[in-house]
Amino acid sequence: MASGASFQSIGYSFRVAHNTIGKIVHETCLALWNTLSPLCFPQPSKTLWEMKSERFATLWNFPCCVGALDGKHVRIQCPSHAGSLFFNYKHFHSIQLQAVVDADLMFIVIDVGEYGRNSDGAAFKTSDFGKALMNKKLDLPNPSLIPGTDEEMPYHFVADEAYPLNLNIMRPFDGRNLNNTRRVFNQRLSRARKVVECAFGILSRKWEIFQRPLRVQVDNAETIVKAACALHNFVRARDGEMRPETSTEMDTMEAPSLRQSAGLVNWEKNNTPGRRPVDAIKARNALAEFFMSEGGRLQWINDLVCV
């Protein structure tokens, strides 16, 4: 995984058949996942989500945010008789890695194996995490006040335009001709959301196997990706490089959480299926106004974005 070497080249080094190497790699990755997943991906809880939110507020100045959500296409060799199921818009075959990342670039939730041809939004809706979020079964804390205001804000994830807007997912404002308030909000959301892009980049560069197509069966590819994500959290929590360069004060943390969660989220009930919920629009507007206020403004971003 670290070298990205093929099974054939490893087989030549150890004088072992390449199919035997493939079996060893699969069994080892499965053992890594089964051993590390309870340590690196523990069950989420209200306390854990609140801790994640505090880290986002401290490092990235985004209140009530518990994680950044995005997807990554993992390149694979085209499976037999798969047709176009795994052929994505980037013109290669892949499986999808859907992930939620915390402020310290560590995976909180992962879902692996969706067809490459599906969009991030479609993969999210069919994932266990997406179903749990949409069905109000994530154990998120109750809404809290935006600092310095009397406006309540639900705890939420930040995502790009591929994901739906609702009370627990904040996405950018659409359009080009935006006013300064919306431009600043989009910049602040992008600044918080980039942690998931950075985590994917670190994963790909640290584990060189992702620099080429995975020439294994789809089930084996999923096992390799899950093992790599577990190793990412395990190594990052221990290699002394958890601190982003923009952070000047950061406490030592244990490796964060993951898996599916139980519980209920207190969502408002006036959300119309198929349309953007009114309460989510109000929450996003309230957050955008906060970023322009004296208590929530980052002057250097306002100077950069405002016209």
Residue frames as qw, qx, qy, qz and C-alpha x, y, z in Angstrom:
[[0.000, 0.884, 0.467, 0.000, 0.00, 0.00, 0.00],
 [0.284, -0.834, 0.080, 0.466, 2.79, 2.44, 0.84],
 [0.346, -0.355, 0.587, 0.640, 4.96, 1.66, -2.18],
 [0.608, 0.542, 0.010, -0.579, 2.22, 1.08, -4.73],
 [0.023, -0.380, 0.869, 0.315, 4.11, -1.91, -6.11],
 [0.753, 0.089, -0.357, -0.546, 2.21, -4.44, -8.23],
 [0.894, -0.262, 0.311, -0.187, 1.57, -8.00, -7.08],
 [0.892, 0.397, -0.104, 0.190, 3.92, -9.23, -9.81],
 [0.311, 0.703, -0.432, 0.472, 6.87, -7.12, -8.64],
 [0.535, -0.551, 0.478, -0.426, 6.30, -8.14, -5.02],
 [0.983, 0.015, 0.148, -0.111, 6.08, -11.77, -6.14],
 [0.717, 0.552, -0.293, 0.309, 9.43, -11.48, -7.92],
 [0.048, -0.710, 0.496, -0.498, 11.02, -10.05, -4.76],
 [0.562, -0.365, 0.613, -0.419, 9.80, -12.87, -2.50],
 [0.209, 0.188, -0.916, -0.285, 9.53, -15.63, -5.11],
 [0.315, 0.320, 0.787, -0.424, 5.83, -16.07, -4.46],
 [0.180, 0.441, 0.728, 0.492, 3.08, -16.33, -7.07],
 [0.075, -0.189, -0.022, -0.979, 1.20, -13.07, -7.70],
 [0.581, -0.435, -0.469, -0.504, -2.17, -14.67, -6.88],
 [0.661, -0.364, -0.543, 0.368, -0.77, -15.72, -3.49],
 [0.242, -0.001, -0.185, 0.952, 0.40, -12.13, -2.92],
 [0.329, -0.347, -0.306, -0.823, -3.13, -10.94, -3.76],
 [0.682, -0.466, -0.550, -0.124, -4.63, -13.28, -1.17],
 [0.563, -0.238, -0.423, 0.669, -2.11, -12.17, 1.47],
 [0.049, 0.154, 0.003, 0.987, -2.81, -8.48, 0.78],
 [0.493, -0.437, -0.416, -0.627, -6.57, -9.00, 1.02],
 [0.714, -0.437, -0.530, 0.132, -6.34, -10.96, 4.30],
 [0.462, -0.118, -0.305, 0.824, -3.92, -8.40, 5.78],
 [0.120, -0.263, -0.121, -0.950, -6.11, -5.42, 4.84],
 [0.617, -0.474, -0.487, -0.398, -9.16, -7.19, 6.26],
 [0.678, -0.358, -0.484, 0.423, -7.28, -7.85, 9.51],
 [0.255, 0.056, -0.140, 0.955, -6.13, -4.20, 9.65],
 [0.336, -0.385, -0.274, -0.815, -9.69, -2.96, 9.20],
 [0.708, -0.463, -0.511, -0.153, -11.18, -5.37, 11.77],
 [0.638, -0.273, -0.403, 0.597, -8.50, -4.45, 14.31],
 [0.249, -0.020, -0.076, 0.965, -8.25, -0.68, 13.77],
 [0.203, -0.503, -0.475, -0.693, -11.85, 0.25, 13.02],
 [0.527, -0.698, -0.483, 0.047, -12.99, 0.01, 16.68],
 [0.529, -0.428, -0.133, 0.720, -10.03, 2.23, 17.65],
 [0.202, -0.080, 0.276, 0.936, -10.11, 4.75, 14.80],
 [0.321, -0.262, -0.453, -0.789, -13.85, 4.80, 14.13],
 [0.023, -0.217, -0.842, 0.494, -15.69, 4.56, 17.47],
 [0.002, 0.672, 0.729, 0.132, -19.44, 5.12, 17.79],
 [0.065, 0.405, 0.032, 0.911, -20.38, 8.81, 17.36],
 [0.298, -0.610, -0.666, 0.309, -22.16, 10.52, 20.25],
 [0.020, -0.960, -0.227, -0.163, -23.39, 13.98, 21.19],
 [0.520, -0.760, 0.194, 0.338, -20.19, 14.57, 23.17],
 [0.632, -0.041, 0.490, 0.599, -18.05, 13.60, 20.19],
 [0.318, 0.697, 0.446, 0.462, -19.98, 15.85, 17.77],
 [0.221, -0.970, -0.095, 0.020, -19.70, 18.77, 20.20],
 [0.604, -0.535, 0.334, 0.486, -15.95, 18.23, 20.42],
 [0.541, 0.277, 0.524, 0.597, -15.69, 18.21, 16.62],
 [0.099, 0.891, 0.355, 0.266, -17.73, 21.42, 16.46],
 [0.406, -0.874, 0.077, 0.257, -15.42, 23.16, 18.93],
 [0.619, -0.232, 0.452, 0.599, -12.42, 22.20, 16.81],
 [0.381, 0.568, 0.504, 0.527, -14.03, 23.62, 13.66],
 [0.117, -0.967, -0.212, -0.083, -14.89, 26.84, 15.47],
 [0.535, -0.724, 0.217, 0.378, -11.33, 27.15, 16.82],
 [0.553, -0.184, 0.550, 0.598, -9.36, 26.22, 13.70],
 [0.231, 0.289, 0.646, 0.668, -11.64, 27.29, 10.85],
 [0.130, 0.195, 0.207, -0.950, -13.99, 29.86, 12.45],
 [0.460, -0.144, -0.594, -0.644, -17.14, 28.01, 11.41],
 [0.379, -0.181, 0.630, -0.654, -19.63, 27.58, 14.30],
 [0.762, 0.103, 0.423, -0.479, -21.81, 24.49, 14.79],
 [0.692, 0.487, -0.474, -0.244, -19.96, 22.55, 12.07],
 [0.792, -0.384, 0.460, -0.118, -19.23, 18.92, 12.96],
 [0.657, -0.113, 0.644, 0.375, -17.56, 17.73, 9.75],
 [0.305, 0.566, -0.378, -0.667, -16.83, 18.26, 6.07],
 [0.759, 0.217, 0.601, -0.124, -18.54, 15.92, 3.61],
 [0.403, 0.651, -0.427, -0.482, -17.32, 14.92, 0.14],
 [0.953, 0.115, 0.280, -0.033, -16.62, 12.00, -2.17],
 [0.070, -0.665, 0.648, 0.364, -13.52, 10.66, -3.91],
 [0.902, 0.349, -0.132, -0.217, -13.27, 8.40, -6.96],
 [0.518, -0.515, 0.668, 0.141, -10.81, 5.55, -6.34],
 [0.532, 0.522, -0.512, -0.426, -9.48, 4.30, -9.67],
 [0.715, -0.144, 0.678, -0.092, -9.93, 0.56, -10.34],
 [0.013, -0.158, 0.831, 0.533, -9.45, -1.83, -13.23],
 [0.620, 0.022, -0.199, -0.759, -12.73, -2.31, -15.09],
 [0.536, -0.097, 0.794, -0.271, -14.49, -5.38, -13.60],
 [0.042, 0.046, 0.893, 0.445, -15.64, -8.12, -15.94],
 [0.115, -0.520, -0.778, -0.334, -19.12, -7.67, -17.44],
 [0.168, -0.507, -0.460, 0.710, -19.58, -4.38, -15.53],
 [0.271, 0.775, 0.468, 0.326, -20.56, -2.32, -18.55],
 [0.188, 0.611, -0.059, 0.767, -20.57, 1.38, -17.65],
 [0.604, -0.702, -0.376, -0.027, -21.50, 0.95, -13.97],
 [0.655, -0.545, -0.048, 0.521, -18.04, 1.99, -12.73],
 [0.477, 0.316, 0.252, 0.780, -17.22, 4.47, -15.54],
 [0.176, -0.723, -0.389, 0.543, -17.29, 7.99, -14.11],
 [0.312, 0.933, 0.175, -0.045, -17.48, 11.49, -15.55],
 [0.210, -0.812, 0.460, 0.290, -13.69, 11.76, -15.36],
 [0.752, 0.507, -0.357, -0.225, -13.48, 8.96, -17.94],
 [0.277, 0.343, -0.881, 0.169, -12.01, 6.17, -15.84],
 [0.708, -0.355, -0.577, -0.203, -13.45, 3.28, -13.85],
 [0.051, 0.364, -0.568, 0.736, -13.78, 3.78, -10.11],
 [0.447, -0.574, -0.683, 0.063, -15.55, 3.06, -6.86],
 [0.094, -0.769, 0.006, -0.632, -16.57, 5.89, -4.60],
 [0.469, -0.208, -0.604, 0.610, -15.28, 6.79, -1.16],
 [0.247, -0.781, -0.223, -0.528, -17.78, 8.99, 0.68],
 [0.585, -0.132, -0.514, 0.613, -16.25, 10.51, 3.80],
 [0.274, -0.926, -0.123, -0.229, -16.84, 12.96, 6.63],
 [0.646, 0.201, -0.331, 0.658, -13.63, 14.60, 7.88],
 [0.414, -0.809, -0.319, 0.268, -13.05, 16.58, 11.08],
 [0.064, 0.992, -0.109, -0.011, -11.15, 19.82, 11.56],
 [0.419, -0.669, 0.587, 0.179, -7.89, 17.91, 12.12],
 [0.483, 0.504, -0.596, -0.397, -8.06, 16.10, 8.73],
 [0.135, -0.126, 0.974, -0.133, -9.11, 12.76, 10.21],
 [0.411, -0.196, -0.694, -0.558, -11.94, 10.61, 8.91],
 [0.431, -0.110, 0.537, -0.717, -15.08, 10.48, 11.07],
 [0.762, 0.276, 0.502, -0.302, -17.33, 8.43, 8.78],
 [0.078, 0.393, -0.711, -0.578, -16.55, 6.53, 5.59],
 [0.788, 0.309, 0.443, -0.295, -18.69, 4.64, 3.08],
 [0.066, -0.488, 0.721, 0.487, -16.93, 2.69, 0.31],
 [0.371, 0.081, 0.910, 0.168, -18.11, 0.85, -2.80],
 [0.481, 0.671, 0.340, -0.449, -20.70, 2.94, -4.64],
 [0.706, 0.448, 0.408, 0.368, -20.61, 2.73, -8.44],
 [0.390, -0.258, 0.148, 0.871, -18.28, 5.26, -10.03],
 [0.097, 0.420, 0.554, 0.712, -20.90, 6.48, -12.51],
 [0.286, -0.800, -0.528, -0.006, -23.09, 7.90, -9.71],
 [0.101, 0.749, -0.125, 0.642, -22.70, 11.51, -8.59],
 [0.186, 0.169, -0.676, 0.692, -21.58, 12.46, -5.09],
 [0.483, -0.123, 0.221, -0.838, -25.15, 13.40, -4.19],
 [0.847, 0.007, -0.351, -0.400, -26.57, 10.09, -5.44],
 [0.619, 0.144, -0.704, 0.318, -23.86, 8.11, -3.64],
 [0.068, -0.212, 0.538, -0.813, -24.58, 10.07, -0.45],
 [0.670, -0.118, 0.019, -0.733, -28.32, 9.27, -0.59],
 [0.899, 0.022, -0.394, -0.189, -27.69, 5.53, -0.91],
 [0.393, 0.342, -0.703, 0.484, -24.92, 5.37, 1.72],
 [0.525, -0.470, -0.675, 0.218, -25.60, 4.21, 5.29],
 [0.268, -0.276, -0.279, 0.880, -24.47, 7.58, 6.59],
 [0.166, -0.102, -0.310, -0.931, -26.73, 9.48, 4.18],
 [0.504, -0.420, -0.672, -0.344, -29.74, 7.35, 5.10],
 [0.482, -0.432, -0.584, 0.489, -29.04, 7.83, 8.81],
 [0.127, -0.168, -0.088, 0.974, -28.77, 11.60, 8.38],
 [0.305, -0.168, -0.438, -0.829, -31.89, 11.91, 6.23],
 [0.599, -0.413, -0.650, -0.219, -33.87, 9.61, 8.54],
 [0.333, -0.749, 0.189, -0.541, -32.87, 11.64, 11.62],
 [0.943, -0.302, -0.137, 0.031, -30.85, 8.83, 13.18],
 [0.558, 0.365, -0.370, 0.646, -27.53, 10.58, 13.76],
 [0.532, -0.653, -0.445, 0.305, -27.00, 11.43, 17.39],
 [0.306, 0.469, -0.016, 0.828, -26.32, 15.14, 16.73],
 [0.164, -0.304, -0.545, 0.764, -26.63, 17.61, 19.63],
 [0.127, 0.825, 0.537, -0.120, -29.59, 19.95, 19.90],
 [0.368, 0.732, 0.116, 0.562, -29.23, 23.31, 18.09],
 [0.508, -0.493, -0.260, 0.656, -27.10, 25.90, 19.90],
 [0.104, 0.953, 0.143, -0.246, -26.88, 29.67, 19.73],
 [0.636, 0.569, -0.031, 0.520, -24.58, 31.32, 17.22],
 [0.546, -0.301, -0.301, 0.722, -21.87, 33.05, 19.32],
 [0.119, -0.194, -0.064, 0.972, -22.87, 36.58, 20.29],
 [0.382, -0.121, -0.390, -0.829, -26.42, 36.26, 18.93],
 [0.552, 0.015, 0.613, -0.565, -29.81, 34.89, 19.94],
 [0.722, 0.356, -0.358, -0.473, -30.11, 32.85, 16.70],
 [0.785, -0.220, 0.574, -0.079, -30.27, 29.07, 17.06],
 [0.446, 0.583, -0.592, -0.334, -28.17, 27.05, 14.62],
 [0.986, -0.064, 0.094, -0.126, -28.48, 23.28, 14.07],
 [0.451, -0.525, 0.653, 0.309, -25.26, 21.27, 14.12],
 [0.755, 0.612, 0.062, -0.226, -24.39, 20.55, 10.51],
 [0.725, -0.094, 0.448, 0.515, -21.91, 19.27, 7.94],
 [0.208, 0.749, -0.211, -0.592, -20.39, 21.47, 5.23],
 [0.676, 0.186, 0.659, 0.273, -20.47, 20.22, 1.63],
 [0.075, -0.212, 0.434, 0.872, -20.25, 21.42, -1.96],
 [0.502, 0.215, -0.115, -0.830, -23.00, 21.95, -4.55],
 [0.420, 0.066, -0.857, -0.290, -23.39, 18.21, -5.20],
 [0.196, -0.253, -0.873, 0.369, -25.18, 17.72, -1.88],
 [0.201, -0.709, -0.538, -0.410, -28.71, 18.83, -0.91],
 [0.024, -0.377, 0.342, -0.861, -29.29, 21.78, 1.41],
 [0.605, -0.571, -0.508, -0.221, -31.01, 20.94, 4.67],
 [0.452, -0.857, 0.094, -0.229, -30.73, 21.80, 8.34],
 [0.775, -0.498, 0.343, 0.185, -27.81, 19.42, 8.83],
 [0.689, 0.142, 0.376, 0.603, -25.98, 20.09, 5.54],
 [0.067, 0.873, 0.011, -0.483, -24.73, 23.55, 4.59],
 [0.672, 0.273, 0.442, 0.528, -23.80, 24.11, 0.94],
 [0.215, -0.199, 0.115, 0.949, -22.74, 27.26, -0.94],
 [0.412, 0.652, 0.259, -0.581, -25.13, 29.80, -2.43],
 [0.641, 0.345, 0.573, 0.378, -25.76, 29.18, -6.12],
 [0.326, 0.912, 0.237, 0.075, -25.16, 31.65, -8.91],
 [0.631, 0.224, -0.016, 0.742, -22.50, 34.09, -10.04],
 [0.000, -0.583, -0.027, -0.812, -24.00, 37.51, -9.32],
 [0.589, -0.527, -0.573, 0.218, -23.93, 37.20, -5.54],
 [0.167, -0.923, 0.064, -0.341, -23.95, 40.03, -3.03],
 [0.175, 0.619, -0.645, 0.412, -21.08, 40.46, -0.58],
 [0.643, -0.350, 0.491, -0.472, -22.86, 38.58, 2.22],
 [0.967, 0.148, 0.140, -0.154, -23.27, 35.48, 0.09],
 [0.632, 0.625, -0.402, 0.222, -19.78, 35.74, -1.38],
 [0.129, -0.598, 0.649, -0.452, -18.28, 35.87, 2.11],
 [0.823, -0.169, 0.400, -0.366, -20.39, 32.89, 3.21],
 [0.924, 0.368, -0.099, -0.023, -19.24, 30.83, 0.23],
 [0.397, 0.655, -0.538, 0.352, -15.61, 31.68, 0.98],
 [0.394, -0.485, 0.613, -0.484, -15.96, 30.80, 4.66],
 [0.924, 0.013, 0.260, -0.280, -17.71, 27.52, 3.82],
 [0.799, 0.518, -0.285, 0.109, -15.05, 26.67, 1.25],
 [0.083, 0.664, -0.615, 0.417, -12.35, 27.38, 3.84],
 [0.623, -0.306, 0.586, -0.417, -13.97, 24.95, 6.29],
 [0.931, 0.240, 0.140, -0.238, -14.76, 22.36, 3.63],
 [0.509, 0.686, -0.520, 0.003, -11.22, 22.14, 2.28],
 [0.426, -0.497, 0.723, -0.220, -10.25, 19.83, 5.17],
 [0.867, 0.148, 0.452, -0.147, -11.91, 16.90, 3.38],
 [0.689, 0.706, -0.162, 0.037, -9.99, 17.68, 0.17],
 [0.014, 0.746, -0.634, 0.206, -6.75, 17.85, 2.15],
 [0.682, -0.265, 0.643, -0.227, -7.52, 14.51, 3.83],
 [0.889, 0.406, 0.204, -0.056, -8.09, 12.86, 0.44],
 [0.455, 0.803, -0.363, 0.128, -4.81, 14.35, -0.81],
 [0.279, -0.619, 0.696, -0.233, -2.86, 13.08, 2.19],
 [0.844, -0.001, 0.499, -0.195, -4.46, 9.64, 1.81],
 [0.818, 0.575, 0.027, 0.001, -3.45, 9.44, -1.86],
 [0.323, 0.794, -0.468, 0.215, 0.11, 10.65, -1.34],
 [0.437, -0.542, 0.667, -0.266, 0.89, 8.62, 1.77],
 [0.718, 0.048, 0.693, -0.044, -0.45, 5.37, 0.26],
 [0.063, 0.463, -0.566, -0.679, 1.05, 5.19, -3.23],
 [0.280, 0.219, 0.924, 0.143, -1.31, 2.39, -4.24],
 [0.293, 0.757, 0.493, -0.314, -3.90, 5.08, -5.02],
 [0.034, 0.665, -0.351, -0.658, -1.62, 6.58, -7.67],
 [0.196, 0.183, -0.821, -0.504, -2.59, 3.78, -10.08],
 [0.743, -0.152, -0.279, -0.590, -5.70, 1.65, -10.76],
 [0.531, -0.311, 0.724, -0.313, -6.41, -1.06, -8.19],
 [0.541, 0.266, -0.690, -0.401, -6.07, -4.27, -10.21],
 [0.062, 0.015, 0.937, -0.343, -8.16, -6.42, -7.87],
 [0.168, -0.532, -0.793, -0.244, -11.76, -7.51, -7.53],
 [0.196, -0.667, -0.119, -0.709, -14.20, -4.82, -6.40],
 [0.752, -0.619, -0.209, -0.088, -14.68, -6.41, -2.96],
 [0.779, -0.165, -0.118, 0.594, -10.92, -6.51, -2.45],
 [0.258, 0.469, 0.056, 0.843, -10.63, -2.88, -3.58],
 [0.452, -0.738, -0.174, -0.470, -13.19, -1.86, -0.96],
 [0.836, -0.473, -0.159, 0.228, -11.18, -3.67, 1.73],
 [0.625, 0.132, -0.037, 0.769, -7.97, -1.90, 0.64],
 [0.014, -0.622, -0.107, -0.776, -9.65, 1.52, 0.77],
 [0.643, -0.698, -0.177, -0.261, -11.14, 0.88, 4.22],
 [0.835, -0.292, -0.126, 0.448, -7.80, -0.34, 5.57],
 [0.447, 0.334, 0.014, 0.830, -6.05, 2.74, 4.15],
 [0.261, -0.717, -0.131, -0.633, -8.57, 5.08, 5.82],
 [0.790, -0.595, -0.148, 0.016, -8.11, 3.30, 9.16],
 [0.762, -0.071, -0.046, 0.642, -4.33, 3.54, 8.80],
 [0.182, 0.614, 0.093, 0.763, -4.66, 7.23, 7.88],
 [0.497, -0.767, -0.068, -0.402, -6.38, 7.96, 11.21],
 [0.886, -0.400, -0.077, 0.223, -4.07, 5.68, 13.17],
 [0.675, 0.140, 0.001, 0.724, -0.87, 7.18, 11.74],
 [0.077, 0.675, 0.104, 0.726, -2.06, 10.79, 11.75],
 [0.597, -0.757, -0.103, -0.246, -2.95, 10.64, 15.42],
 [0.838, -0.468, 0.108, 0.259, 0.56, 9.45, 16.23],
 [0.733, 0.289, 0.120, 0.604, 2.99, 10.99, 13.74],
 [0.339, -0.519, -0.152, 0.770, 2.95, 14.49, 15.24],
 [0.099, 0.022, 0.433, 0.896, 1.49, 16.08, 12.12],
 [0.016, 0.642, 0.765, -0.040, -2.11, 16.58, 13.17],
 [0.085, -0.718, -0.218, 0.656, -1.64, 20.32, 13.46],
 [0.502, 0.743, 0.319, 0.308, -2.59, 22.37, 10.41],
 [0.509, 0.140, -0.060, 0.847, -0.08, 25.14, 9.67],
 [0.139, -0.607, -0.189, -0.759, -2.82, 27.73, 10.29],
 [0.690, -0.640, -0.319, -0.117, -3.29, 26.56, 13.89],
 [0.183, 0.623, -0.495, 0.578, -1.38, 28.12, 16.74],
 [0.354, -0.292, 0.682, -0.569, -3.11, 26.39, 19.62],
 [0.785, 0.029, -0.461, -0.413, -4.23, 22.80, 19.56],
 [0.613, -0.435, 0.574, -0.326, -4.70, 20.23, 22.27],
 [0.070, 0.235, -0.954, -0.172, -3.65, 16.61, 21.88],
 [0.760, 0.050, 0.071, -0.644, -6.59, 14.50, 20.78],
 [0.553, -0.075, 0.830, 0.022, -7.25, 10.81, 20.62],
 [0.010, 0.015, 0.769, 0.639, -8.07, 9.26, 17.26],
 [0.487, 0.089, 0.116, -0.861, -11.65, 10.31, 16.34],
 [0.574, 0.116, 0.671, -0.455, -14.74, 8.42, 15.68],
 [0.395, 0.254, -0.532, -0.705, -16.77, 6.47, 13.26],
 [0.039, 0.200, 0.975, 0.087, -19.38, 4.05, 12.23],
 [0.272, -0.539, -0.519, -0.604, -23.11, 4.31, 12.16],
 [0.015, -0.089, 0.558, -0.825, -24.85, 6.05, 15.00],
 [0.208, -0.554, -0.801, -0.088, -28.16, 5.85, 16.78],
 [0.109, -0.460, -0.372, 0.799, -30.44, 8.48, 18.22],
 [0.270, 0.783, 0.541, 0.146, -32.59, 11.27, 16.82],
 [0.273, 0.040, 0.067, 0.959, -31.89, 14.69, 15.39],
 [0.128, 0.662, 0.536, -0.507, -34.35, 17.44, 16.26],
 [0.176, 0.131, 0.518, 0.827, -35.31, 18.55, 12.78],
 [0.383, 0.292, 0.193, -0.855, -38.12, 20.95, 11.98],
 [0.478, 0.272, 0.835, -0.017, -41.13, 19.33, 10.31],
 [0.446, 0.775, 0.215, -0.393, -41.99, 21.93, 7.69],
 [0.142, -0.483, 0.673, 0.542, -39.50, 20.62, 5.14],
 [0.774, 0.443, 0.102, -0.439, -41.14, 19.85, 1.79],
 [0.739, -0.089, 0.588, 0.317, -39.77, 16.77, -0.04],
 [0.597, 0.501, 0.438, 0.449, -38.11, 17.65, -3.34],
 [0.127, 0.894, 0.056, 0.426, -37.59, 21.29, -2.39],
 [0.386, 0.285, -0.502, 0.719, -35.04, 23.12, -0.29],
 [0.406, -0.616, -0.644, 0.201, -36.41, 23.23, 3.26],
 [0.042, -0.894, -0.118, -0.431, -37.44, 26.68, 4.42],
 [0.638, -0.763, 0.081, 0.065, -35.74, 26.28, 7.80],
 [0.798, -0.084, 0.220, 0.555, -32.45, 25.30, 6.15],
 [0.359, 0.651, 0.204, 0.637, -32.55, 28.43, 4.00],
 [0.331, -0.900, -0.039, -0.280, -33.20, 30.56, 7.08],
 [0.795, -0.524, 0.135, 0.274, -30.35, 28.87, 8.97],
 [0.699, 0.197, 0.223, 0.650, -27.93, 29.45, 6.10],
 [0.120, 0.799, 0.160, 0.567, -28.99, 33.10, 5.81],
 [0.551, -0.832, 0.007, -0.073, -28.53, 33.57, 9.57],
 [0.813, -0.289, 0.194, 0.467, -25.02, 32.11, 9.36],
 [0.517, 0.488, 0.235, 0.663, -24.21, 34.34, 6.39],
 [0.151, -0.896, -0.091, -0.408, -25.32, 37.42, 8.34],
 [0.736, -0.651, 0.072, 0.171, -23.20, 36.31, 11.30],
 [0.768, 0.034, 0.201, 0.607, -20.10, 36.16, 9.09],
 [0.265, 0.640, 0.170, 0.701, -20.69, 39.83, 8.19],
 [0.458, -0.858, -0.171, -0.160, -21.26, 40.94, 11.79],
 [0.027, -0.829, 0.471, -0.301, -18.66, 42.36, 14.13],
 [0.666, -0.447, 0.558, -0.210, -18.51, 39.17, 16.22],
 [0.881, 0.116, 0.457, 0.048, -18.21, 36.74, 13.30],
 [0.537, 0.832, -0.128, -0.047, -16.23, 38.67, 10.72],
 [0.755, -0.234, 0.274, 0.548, -12.79, 37.68, 9.47],
 [0.148, 0.862, -0.032, -0.485, -11.59, 40.99, 8.08],
 [0.170, -0.459, 0.693, 0.529, -8.97, 39.53, 5.76],
 [0.308, 0.304, 0.871, 0.232, -11.60, 37.37, 4.05],
 [0.222, 0.832, 0.428, -0.272, -13.99, 40.31, 3.76],
 [0.013, -0.774, 0.313, 0.550, -11.23, 42.42, 2.20],
 [0.249, -0.206, 0.837, 0.442, -10.43, 39.59, -0.22],
 [0.216, 0.390, 0.880, 0.165, -14.00, 38.80, -1.28],
 [0.151, 0.783, 0.461, -0.390, -16.10, 41.95, -0.99],
 [0.404, 0.324, 0.403, 0.754, -16.45, 44.23, -3.98]]
